[in-house]
Amino acid sequence: MIDDFLQKTKHRRLIIMVAPILGGFFLGGNFVVKPCLVKINKVKTDMSGLSQKESAFTHIAAYEQKIDIYKQKLSKEGDKSWLIEQLNAIADKTKFSILSINPDEKKSSSVDYFDRISVKIEAEGNFHQLGEFVSQVESLEQFIKILSIEIDKPIQSSELGEGLEERPSNKPGDIYNINLTVGLFGVAKGGP
């Protein structure tokens, strides 16, 4: 059949040369090029998916680092005596006069994963001393927060507590009665 066709055709030599080339292009295109193009498109799709996942993983890694920092702050053991020692030491540094520290029995139950140890402080001082005291308390390595502050009227010279009259920066009228509640937070025993 092919021999009959070639004998009737004038340009036999041209057909004999072009036919294998065209057949090669057809077979190569279908069995080599098309599968390679499909693989290339699949790789491009995978790469775009991976780049989207990379940004999500980057965010997750950043949040995990923040969580590790908070875990370190919350995992340290602390009790009321430790908290009272820290508060007294900071009060000495900042010249904030603590009159009394008493345990506060109220516990926050809004979050089941944290335990709170808190104390109530009665103190005398000026606003600068209060600010320094609060700043240093909340800068401690453990997770400590000032839960409440009440500032009463200025103290008169006859009401100045022990040690306050010695400091020239504290004039009657600049010294206030201050009540604070300070909380030390830690991970609850049954928590995550």
C-alpha contacts under 8 A as a table, 3 or more apart, distances in Angstrom:
res1	aa1	res2	aa2	distance
1	M	4	D	5.19
1	M	5	F	6.35
2	I	5	F	5.05
2	I	6	L	6.15
3	D	6	L	5.11
3	D	7	Q	6.15
4	D	7	Q	5.22
4	D	8	K	6.41
5	F	8	K	5.40
5	F	9	T	6.38
6	L	9	T	5.18
6	L	10	K	7.95
6	L	12	R	5.75
7	Q	10	K	7.74
7	Q	12	R	7.59
9	T	12	R	5.93
11	H	14	L	5.47
11	H	15	I	6.45
12	R	15	I	5.17
12	R	16	I	6.07
13	R	16	I	5.12
13	R	17	M	6.28
14	L	17	M	5.21
14	L	18	V	6.01
15	I	18	V	5.15
15	I	19	A	5.65
16	I	19	A	5.63
16	I	20	P	7.17
17	M	20	P	6.32
17	M	21	I	6.98
18	V	21	I	5.15
18	V	22	L	6.09
19	A	22	L	5.20
19	A	23	G	6.00
20	P	23	G	4.90
20	P	24	G	5.93
21	I	24	G	5.01
21	I	25	F	6.24
22	L	25	F	5.06
22	L	26	F	6.13
23	G	26	F	5.07
23	G	27	L	6.03
24	G	27	L	5.19
24	G	28	G	5.70
25	F	28	G	5.10
25	F	29	G	5.74
26	F	29	G	5.21
26	F	30	N	6.18
27	L	30	N	5.27
27	L	31	F	5.85
27	L	32	V	7.78
28	G	31	F	5.33
28	G	32	V	5.11
28	G	33	V	6.42
29	G	32	V	5.69
29	G	33	V	4.79
29	G	34	K	6.03
30	N	33	V	6.35
30	N	34	K	5.57
30	N	35	P	7.65
31	F	34	K	6.49
31	F	35	P	6.61
32	V	35	P	5.78
32	V	36	C	6.31
33	V	36	C	5.11
33	V	37	L	6.13
34	K	37	L	5.10
34	K	38	V	6.21
35	P	38	V	5.05
35	P	39	K	6.20
36	C	39	K	5.03
36	C	40	I	6.11
37	L	40	I	4.98
37	L	41	N	6.16
38	V	41	N	5.22
38	V	42	K	6.19
39	K	42	K	5.01
39	K	43	V	6.14
40	I	43	V	5.09
40	I	44	K	6.22
41	N	44	K	5.06
41	N	45	T	6.20
42	K	45	T	5.09
42	K	46	D	6.12
43	V	46	D	4.98
43	V	47	M	6.03
44	K	47	M	5.06
44	K	48	S	6.27
45	T	48	S	5.28
45	T	49	G	6.25
46	D	49	G	5.07
46	D	50	L	6.06
47	M	50	L	4.97
47	M	51	S	6.15
48	S	51	S	5.13
48	S	52	Q	6.39
49	G	52	Q	5.21
49	G	53	K	6.24
50	L	53	K	4.88
50	L	54	E	5.90
51	S	54	E	4.91
51	S	55	S	6.58
52	Q	55	S	5.54
52	Q	56	A	6.63
53	K	56	A	5.03
53	K	57	F	6.03
54	E	57	F	5.02
54	E	58	T	6.05
55	S	58	T	5.01
55	S	59	H	6.37
56	A	59	H	5.20
56	A	60	I	6.23
57	F	60	I	4.92
57	F	61	A	6.03
58	T	61	A	5.14
58	T	62	A	6.26
59	H	62	A	5.13
59	H	63	Y	6.24
60	I	63	Y	5.10
60	I	64	E	6.09
61	A	64	E	5.00
61	A	65	Q	6.30
62	A	65	Q	5.21
62	A	66	K	6.48
63	Y	66	K	5.02
63	Y	67	I	6.10
64	E	67	I	4.93
64	E	68	D	6.11
65	Q	68	D	5.07
65	Q	69	I	6.42
66	K	69	I	5.14
66	K	70	Y	6.39
67	I	70	Y	5.08
67	I	71	K	5.99
68	D	71	K	4.95
68	D	72	Q	6.19
69	I	72	Q	5.22
69	I	73	K	6.43
70	Y	73	K	5.01
70	Y	74	L	6.05
71	K	74	L	5.05
71	K	75	S	5.68
72	Q	75	S	5.27
72	Q	76	K	6.62
73	K	76	K	6.19
73	K	141	E	6.14
73	K	142	Q	4.65
73	K	143	F	5.60
74	L	142	Q	6.33
74	L	143	F	6.02
74	L	185	F	6.57
74	L	186	G	4.61
74	L	187	V	5.84
75	S	186	G	6.22
75	S	187	V	6.33
76	K	142	Q	6.86
76	K	186	G	7.50
77	E	186	G	7.77
78	G	82	W	5.98
78	G	83	L	6.97
78	G	184	L	7.67
78	G	186	G	7.98
79	D	82	W	5.34
79	D	83	L	6.21
79	D	117	I	7.08
80	K	83	L	4.98
80	K	84	I	6.03
80	K	103	P	7.54
80	K	117	I	6.62
80	K	118	S	7.48
80	K	119	V	7.64
81	S	84	I	5.09
81	S	85	E	6.14
82	W	85	E	5.13
82	W	86	Q	6.23
83	L	86	Q	5.15
83	L	87	L	6.16
83	L	184	L	7.34
84	I	87	L	5.06
84	I	88	N	6.12
84	I	101	I	7.38
85	E	88	N	5.22
85	E	89	A	6.16
86	Q	89	A	5.14
86	Q	90	I	6.19
87	L	90	I	5.19
87	L	91	A	6.07
87	L	137	V	7.04
88	N	91	A	4.99
88	N	92	D	6.22
88	N	98	I	7.49
89	A	92	D	5.20
89	A	93	K	6.44
90	I	93	K	5.08
90	I	94	T	6.16
90	I	133	F	6.40
90	I	136	Q	6.86
90	I	137	V	7.11
91	A	94	T	5.21
91	A	95	K	5.70
91	A	96	F	4.73
91	A	97	S	6.48
91	A	98	I	6.87
91	A	133	F	6.32
92	D	95	K	5.19
92	D	96	F	6.60
92	D	97	S	7.77
93	K	96	F	7.85
94	T	129	Q	5.93
94	T	132	E	6.18
94	T	133	F	5.97
95	K	129	Q	6.50
96	F	123	A	7.37
96	F	124	E	6.84
96	F	125	G	5.58
96	F	129	Q	5.46
96	F	130	L	6.65
96	F	133	F	6.81
97	S	123	A	5.48
97	S	124	E	5.22
97	S	125	G	6.08
97	S	163	G	7.97
97	S	164	L	7.45
98	I	101	I	7.47
98	I	121	I	6.92
98	I	122	E	6.09
98	I	123	A	4.24
98	I	124	E	6.51
99	L	121	I	7.51
99	L	122	E	5.41
99	L	123	A	5.00
99	L	124	E	7.22
100	S	121	I	5.74
100	S	122	E	5.19
100	S	123	A	6.97
101	I	119	V	6.46
101	I	120	K	5.63
101	I	121	I	4.54
101	I	122	E	6.53
102	N	119	V	5.48
102	N	120	K	5.19
102	N	121	I	6.53
103	P	118	S	6.27
103	P	119	V	4.32
103	P	120	K	6.13
104	D	117	I	7.72
104	D	118	S	5.29
104	D	119	V	4.72
104	D	120	K	5.84
104	D	181	T	7.82
105	E	118	S	7.42
106	K	118	S	7.78
107	K	115	D	7.72
107	K	116	R	6.06
107	K	117	I	7.37
107	K	118	S	7.77
108	S	111	V	7.26
108	S	115	D	7.81
108	S	116	R	6.79
109	S	112	D	6.22
111	V	114	F	6.16
112	D	115	D	7.90
112	D	188	A	7.34
112	D	191	G	7.19
113	Y	187	V	5.96
113	Y	188	A	5.15
113	Y	190	G	7.40
113	Y	191	G	4.65
113	Y	192	P	6.87
114	F	185	F	6.38
114	F	186	G	5.51
114	F	187	V	4.63
114	F	188	A	4.65
114	F	191	G	7.27
115	D	185	F	5.70
115	D	186	G	5.27
115	D	187	V	5.96
115	D	188	A	4.98
116	R	183	G	6.12
116	R	184	L	5.58
116	R	185	F	4.60
116	R	186	G	6.50
117	I	183	G	5.57
117	I	184	L	5.09
117	I	185	F	6.49
118	S	181	T	6.69
118	S	182	V	5.39
118	S	183	G	4.12
118	S	184	L	6.04
119	V	181	T	5.66
119	V	182	V	5.49
119	V	183	G	6.66
120	K	179	N	7.08
120	K	180	L	5.67
120	K	181	T	4.49
120	K	182	V	6.53
121	I	178	I	7.98
121	I	179	N	5.56
121	I	180	L	5.04
121	I	181	T	6.24
121	I	182	V	7.78
122	E	177	N	7.42
122	E	178	I	5.96
122	E	179	N	4.72
122	E	180	L	6.70
123	A	177	N	6.05
123	A	178	I	5.10
123	A	179	N	6.27
124	E	161	G	7.46
124	E	175	I	6.32
124	E	176	Y	5.51
124	E	177	N	4.88
124	E	178	I	5.77
125	G	129	Q	6.03
125	G	130	L	6.49
125	G	170	N	7.94
125	G	174	D	7.79
125	G	175	I	4.90
125	G	176	Y	5.55
125	G	177	N	7.09
125	G	178	I	7.38
126	N	129	Q	5.41
126	N	130	L	6.25
126	N	170	N	7.20
126	N	174	D	5.65
126	N	175	I	4.76
126	N	176	Y	6.05
127	F	130	L	4.98
127	F	131	G	6.05
128	H	131	G	5.13
128	H	132	E	6.27
129	Q	132	E	5.19
129	Q	133	F	6.05
130	L	133	F	5.08
130	L	134	V	6.09
131	G	134	V	5.26
131	G	135	S	6.05
132	E	135	S	5.14
132	E	136	Q	6.19
133	F	136	Q	5.37
133	F	137	V	6.12
134	V	137	V	5.12
134	V	138	E	6.15
134	V	146	I	7.23
135	S	138	E	5.43
135	S	139	S	6.17
136	Q	139	S	4.95
136	Q	140	L	6.54
137	V	140	L	5.64
137	V	144	I	6.96
137	V	145	K	7.64
138	E	143	F	7.57
138	E	144	I	5.59
138	E	145	K	5.74
138	E	146	I	7.27
140	L	143	F	7.25
140	L	144	I	7.04
142	Q	184	L	7.50
142	Q	185	F	7.85
143	F	184	L	6.09
143	F	185	F	5.61
143	F	186	G	7.34
144	I	182	V	7.14
144	I	183	G	5.59
144	I	184	L	4.54
144	I	185	F	6.22
145	K	182	V	5.93
145	K	183	G	5.36
145	K	184	L	6.71
146	I	149	I	7.46
146	I	180	L	7.14
146	I	181	T	6.03
146	I	182	V	4.57
146	I	183	G	6.29
147	L	180	L	7.44
147	L	181	T	5.26
147	L	182	V	5.50
147	L	183	G	6.32
148	S	179	N	7.97
148	S	180	L	5.52
148	S	181	T	5.09
148	S	182	V	7.31
149	I	178	I	7.10
149	I	179	N	5.74
149	I	180	L	4.57
149	I	181	T	6.68
150	E	178	I	5.70
150	E	179	N	5.03
150	E	180	L	6.44
151	I	176	Y	6.59
151	I	177	N	5.93
151	I	178	I	4.63
151	I	179	N	6.52
152	D	176	Y	6.05
152	D	177	N	5.10
152	D	178	I	6.25
153	K	176	Y	5.96
153	K	177	N	6.68
154	P	172	P	7.33
154	P	173	G	4.81
154	P	174	D	6.22
154	P	175	I	5.44
154	P	176	Y	4.43
154	P	177	N	6.85
155	I	159	E	5.95
155	I	160	L	6.53
155	I	172	P	6.01
155	I	173	G	5.68
155	I	174	D	7.46
155	I	175	I	5.48
155	I	176	Y	5.50
155	I	177	N	6.86
156	Q	159	E	5.39
156	Q	160	L	6.74
156	Q	172	P	5.07
156	Q	173	G	6.05
157	S	160	L	5.50
157	S	171	K	7.73
157	S	172	P	4.89
157	S	173	G	7.86
160	L	164	L	6.18
160	L	165	E	6.40
160	L	172	P	7.56
160	L	175	I	7.98
161	G	164	L	5.77
161	G	165	E	7.44
162	E	165	E	7.17
163	G	166	E	5.62
163	G	167	R	7.58
164	L	167	R	5.89
164	L	170	N	6.83
165	E	168	P	7.43
165	E	170	N	7.03
165	E	171	K	7.80
167	R	170	N	5.64
168	P	171	K	6.70
170	N	174	D	6.04
170	N	175	I	6.38
171	K	174	D	5.50
171	K	175	I	6.94
172	P	175	I	6.04
173	G	176	Y	7.49
187	V	191	G	6.33
187	V	192	P	7.88
188	A	191	G	4.93
